[in-house]
Amino acid sequence: MRQTITQNSVSNGQVTGPSMFNAIRCMSSKLFIGGLSYQTDEHSLKEAFSGFGDVVEARVITDRESGRSRGFGFVSYTSDESAKEAMTSMDGQELNGRSIRVSLATERAPRTGGFGGGGGGGYNRAGNDQY
């Protein structure tokens, strides 16, 4: 998307390609799926949602340390219409014994603050060095 927006930059006050709105609108073919059973894997997620159109990707988010499902995932379609149909049809339905929530996925805001927290160095509340 960054390339698309950069390539379609403003020239002499005129936008030379699709607007920012259209670039964002094209991202609405990705769905957020919440409330997944821990037994739901990517194959069964894709299978459950493939009846509404061509699924590009079905992904179950897992914990880095344990490898266990975190209970949510994403499904991407080739078309916005397929995603909208799947969302209205599957929201609130049961999948592997759990009622799932389905909504349009939103882009996560970029993280700020550098390399994460923790570690030595720095200061405690009294202003003394910590080691």
Sequence and secondary structure as in RCSB ss.txt:
>XXXX:A:sequence
MRQTITQNSVSNGQVTGPSMFNAIRCMSSKLFIGGLSYQTDEHSLKEAFSGFGDVVEARVITDRESGRSRGFGFV
SYTSDESAKEAMTSMDGQELNGRSIRVSLATERAPRTGGFGGGGGGGYNRAGNDQY
>XXXX:A:secstr
 HHHHHHT EETTEE SS HHHHHHGGGGEEEEES  TT  HHHHHHHHGGGS EEEEEEEE TTT  EEEEEEE
EESSHHHHHHHHHHHTT EETTEE EEEE        SSS S  SSSB TTS B  
